[in-house]
Amino acid sequence: MKLFGKGKRWQALNYSLRSSSGQGMTEYILIIVLVAVAALVVVSKFGKQIAGMFTKSSEKIESTTKDAFGKK
């Protein structure tokens, strides 16, 4: 009798391990992790260049708005 009970538990465990209900969530988590790692690599490699581009852009915008409103 005890063997039968263990067999049922084993079948339930085996079914839950082979079930694909959590597979979609796992795939989404892996995609998010890969995107985060890629973003970290890009920022660490090109961070200073990107910051310089934003600085230049903000300076151009600031000078354009000053010229447009007659403030210098």
N, C-alpha and C positions, 0 to 999 in steps of 0.2 A: 504494500500500500504506500509506503513512504517513497519508493522508487517512482511510483506513478505521480505522486505530488511533485517530486523534483523534476520529473519530465515535463509536467505542465508549466512549471516555473521556467524551465529551460526554453520551452517553446515560446513562451511570452517574451522572454529576454531576447531570444533569437529574432522574433518578429519585430520587436521594437528597434533592434539594431539594424535590421534590413529595411525598415520602413523609410520611405522617401519624404515623409512629411517635413522633416527638418532640413532637407537637402537644399531647398530654395533659399532659406535663411542663411545657411552656411555659405552658399555661393555669393549672396549679396555682401556678407561680411568680408569674404575674401576679396571681392572687387573693391570695397571701400578701403581695405588695408592696402591693396596695391596702388590705388589712386593716391592715398596719403603718403606712401613711401615715394612714389614718383614726384609728388609735389615737394616733398622735403629735399629730394635730390636736386630738383630744378632750382629751388630757392637757395640751397647751399652753394650750388655751382654758379648761378647767375644773379644772386641777390644784390650785389653791389651795382651791377649794370642796370638791373631793374629799378633800383632806388634812384640811380642817376637819371634814368629816363623820366621817372615821376617828378623829380626835382626840376628838370628842364621844362617839362610840360606845365607844371604849376607856375613857374616863373613866366612862361609865355602867356599863360592865361591871366596872370596878375598884371602883366604889362599891357595886355590887350584891353582889359577892363579899365585900367587907369587912363589909357589913351582914349577910349570910347567915351568916358565921362568927363574928360578934360582935366583929370587930376594927374599931376606929375610929381 
